[in-house]
């Protein structure tokens, strides 16, 4: 695994995203983000990588699913 060079802002964004995960999920998350980034990631590239990695292994929520859930309540 190669080392990434992140700005203080980027590191704070990455830590904030990882903080919401279970400790057992953080390593896979961080490695997944690193795989998605180039050698000098921009702020935008980091945000896209974080969002993509957070979406991994999550079932999508469709608008029609949310409507039917609200009707039951």
N, C-alpha and C positions, 0 to 999 in steps of 0.2 A: 504494500500500500504506500502510495506516495504522500508526501506532506503537502498540505494546502497552505497558502498564504492568504489569510483573511484580515480585513480591517477590523478595528474594534467594533464598529457598527455591525458588520457582518457576523462577527462572532457572537455578539449579543442577540442577533436575530436567530442564529442557529441554536444557541442555548435556550432561548425562550420557547422555541418549537420543541426541543427535546425535553424540556421540563414537564410538558404535559403528557409525556409517555411513561409507561411503566419502566422501571430500571432495566428489566430484562429485554425491553424493546429498543433501548437507546443505541446500543452498539450497531445493530442492523440498520437503524435509521441513519446514524452518522456515516456508516460505510456506504449506504445507498446514496446519500447526498453527495459524498465525495466522488462516487463513480459517475454521477451526472454532471459534474463540473469540469471545466478545463483547468489549465495551469494558473490562469489569472482570472478568477470568476468576478463578474460584475455583480452589483447589487441585485439587478433584475434576474440574472442567471441563478443566483443563490435563491431568490424567492421562488422561482419556477421549480428548482430542484427540491426545495423544502416541500412545496405544495404537492409535487408529483410523488415524493417519497411518503408523505403523510397519507396520500390517497391509495397507496399500495395495500392490497389485501383488505380494502374496505368495500363493502357492498354499496352501490350507488343508491341514493334516495331519490326517487322520482316524484314529481309534483303530484301525480295521481295517488301515490302511496301516502303522502302527507295529508291530502284531503280526506281520504277514507279514515285515517287515524283521528283526525279532528272531529269527524262526524260521530264517531263512537263515544267521544267524551261528553 
